[in-house]
Amino acid sequence: MTPPLSFLRSALRTDFTSSLVVFLVALPLCVGVAVASGVPAELGLITGIVGGLVTGLLPGSSLQVSGPAAGLTVLVLTAVQDYGLSALGVIVLLAGLLQLALGALRLGRIFRAISLSVVHGMLAGIGLVLIAGQVYALADLKAPGSGTSNVAALPRLVAEVLASGPALTAVGIGTGTVAVMALWKRLPGKARLLPGPLVAVGAATLATAAFDLPIARVQVSGLLEAIQPPGVGDFGQLADAGLLTTIVAFTLIASAESLFSAAAVDRLHSGPKTDYDKELMAQGAGNTLCGLLGALPMTAVIVRSAANVQAGAKTKVSRVLHGVWLLLFATLLPDALALIPTAALAGVLIHAGFKLLPLKELRPLWRDHRGEAVVLVITAGAILVTNMFEGVLIGLLLAVVKAAWETSRVHIDVDDAGEDAVRVVIRGHATFLRLPRILDALEQLPADRQVELNLAGLRHLDHACMNALQHWADQHNAHTVQPEPARAWT
């Protein structure tokens, strides 16, 4: 059924205003993520433009907005430091092609099977690493490196800041940015016509320019100059196993973040829901183009997507138009970026990092689902201590072990009333995780009595349990004084 003309006009009106809101939210985030990733600021804008003009036009999710995400900042920074900026295009390009393949094979739905505690732990770990790194940028200083080294060097950072006037000034600007963003949401709705990040960065930029503060500003090279397509020689690094692991990490994390964001956005509106396979292919197409341009990787971003929905967007027109506004800004007003203090952008990302920490949810989760809370905390800690990819793998492994433990319920009933034999009934799921309990129960049985094992109630008997039961039966037969050996009913 064709929508009435009045509905289309209303949708276009709301989509136009929504696109402006999303543009104002995306602008400081695009620049901030790029600077924190150790790449030219323009590359963040390019990814945002591709997310609007390319991914925004493709089917999948109608209201979700894509662009560079704070969640991949640490991974991008590490990749650039290890392999160079020229290799970033190769990594993003191949990650995009893998996403296209996963979507074509209709594997988008598998990302919905990942434990929610691992997802929250991944986001919390990203937030911790992001905060630990950006506190140095807040003072216009270089972070030592990994998450643990950044945390360990915090006392030295405090000493350096207190001994340096420019560093103190930068911290004041960055802290003020965080304060404005934190307080902005407390204002009445009508007072918050502009997004908090834009107001905070704008105020910091005006203060820096008005007082000519001696702090670092964003370095601008020009939109076309920032584009660095990967060369033939860059693909030679694919022989490095570490680079291949990085590509897999980019693919999995970007895909998971995009599809989890889609699930969250679907709960915010009553319109058409996301087709996960098509959305994965849309993200893959966007990342493929970003890779060809040497830009940052793209994901769907929940902050922009929520702003889009809350602003009243009805169709994908809003997210496409937000890409148009980013393109116009990058081409017509590129010098405006050079006025922005990097400490203000660090403040934006520190605020974003805190929002990734599930501080309010952790206490009730610990009270009601303690195992899930343990998985969340260990995943976050593992990411901080190791890296993103290894931390997520540790979290997934722990979640699988937890699920296996909880599902491998086994019940052991012993009937010692019979004169000739002890009857033991084992029901449920006999796996290696429950093997200690099963063997403890069997070893407490009298050695001089015949034992009948009834295993008919078992829904699952794994190889380890089967071998252990057979071994116990052989040992029991060797020591029993009864003429009848231990036997099992299956």
Secondary structure, 3 states (H helix, E strand, C coil): CCCCHHHHHHHHHHHHHHHHHHHHHHHHHHHHHHHHCCCCHHHHHHHHHHHHHCHHHCCCCCCCCEECCHHHHHHHHHHHHHHCCHHHHHHHHHHHHHHHHHHHCCCHHHHHHCCHHHHHHHHHHHHHHHHHHHHHHCCCCCCCCCHHHHHHCHHHHHHHHHCCHHHHHHHHHHHHHHHHHHHHCCCCHHHCCCCHHHHHHHHHHHHHHHCCCCCCECCCCCHHHHCCCCCHHHHHHHHCHHHHHHHHHHHHHHHHHHHHHHHHHHCCCCCCCCCHHHHHHHHHHHHHHHHHHCCCCCEECHHHHHHHHHCCCCCCHHHHHHHHHHHHHHHHCHHHHHHCEHHHHHHHHHHHHHHCCCHHHHHHHHHHCHHHHHHHHHHHHHHHHCCHHHHHHHHHHHHHHHHHHHHCCEEEEEECCCCCEEEEEEEEEECHHHHHHHHHHHHCCCCCCEEEEECCCEEEECHHHHHHHHHHHHHHHHHCCCCCCCEEEC
